[in-house]
Amino acid sequence: MRTATGEMLAQRERRCLWSPDELVAVYDDALGDPEIWDDVLDAARCARRAGFANAVGRSDTVASVGPAPRLDAPAGQPIAYLEVLGDGGTARQVALLAQLRQELEGSTILAAVPEQHDLETLRSLRRAGADVCVCGDRSGPTEPAALQSLLDAQNAAFAAGFTRLGLTATIGADARRQLAFVLLQSNHLMEELGLHPHTIAVRRDPDGLQGGAADGLRDPFLLQIALLRVAHPSSNVVIPADSEPDLFLRHLDVGANLVGGPVPPAATTEGYRLVADADIEPELRELSYRRLASTDDAGGLISEFRTKRTETYMLVRRPAGPGALGNNLHRGLYRSKDPETVVLIEGSLSITSRHPDRPEPMVTVITSTPRAPHKLTIPRNVYHEVVAKADSLLLEFSSVAEDTTDSFPWPLPST
């Protein structure tokens, strides 16, 4: 790596969530420094290769039933993902889903959340065959009310039985704000629901010209795709197929792994492997964490964060030593345990975690200082044991009774 930013990207743990401010700061730095730009793209290439190798899939969109030619994939191009729009009403969408589920047995079907929806509407989409629920407004608003509407849609889809949720990102002239908007949504998925974004469909805003790059050869949209890949190493990133061949290949190179339309021949010529489904299913749950921003205030520090409302909290002091905390998993019997939320105010923890679908242990070391506390999210059914490497102070958002009742050994006994 060429710069300090590049070294930070290379050393950053993949499960450490990005804050919107962090991502925007790297974006600004890269726009102003060609070496940082190159380091960001190199980090994105590494994340793309580690997550998806040379795989590329074709996605498509459909809004009507019938023998539409668009469903006849070009030779050698199976449909990996198909988004079913909700523009024609819920009943129409459900009918289309049921038909496509029979026609596209090997494909993953995405359903867009209808503008007017309730829990039963979303359940009907799930029963009809939708695998993924896509929450997003194609007009790309970034107002607080629009964000809350999307977060509410995510919560409703999860309550309806969807464990794979997608986002849309329309990026134009206000790229900084729009990138931050995507991070707010994906962090909500991770911290509140314990899920990676399954799919992030990114496109340019046709009405918003992008500026900020001194060198005309450096397309800001390329940098935005790279940053979305760096911040979401396990998510599918979808791009349109309407770019010039050279630019399209650069988009694939720095992070995109799905194409909204036929995959151009140039991709296979360059060695990309067409797949029917993505090689990684990012809905697998795992422990995640992120650093909380601290601001100076009258000689002290303030760290602000969001979490689910609970009635009881635990302040835990743990001296350094080999004894382990946890040694269990939670089934999510209580809201406070689905997922479990802990703030490491100060100290250092070594956390060993295992997921039922990926039983090999993963070890994460998190160190907090008063200026840099961390928020941890542990989804249900993820086994964890925690060892304090230094004297540590934690704030846990649950009660002793909930922690004791919703505590099970590894592996989870079959019921």
Beta strands, then each sheet from edge to edge (+ up, - down):
strand 1: 16-17
strand 2: 55-62
strand 3: 79-84
strand 4: 108-112
strand 5: 132-135
strand 6: 165-171
strand 7: 197-204
strand 8: 236-240
strand 9: 258-260
strand 10: 273-275
strand 11: 288-291
strand 12: 294-297
strand 13: 300-303
strand 14: 314-318
strand 15: 324-328
strand 16: 340-355
strand 17: 358-368
strand 18: 374-378
strand 19: 383-396
sheet 1: 1+ 11+ 18- 16+ 17-
sheet 2: 1+ 11+ 18- 16+ 19- 14+
sheet 3: 1+ 11+ 18- 16+ 19- 15+
sheet 4: 10+ 2+ 3+ 4+ 5+ 6+ 7+ 8+ 9+
sheet 5: 12+ 13-
end
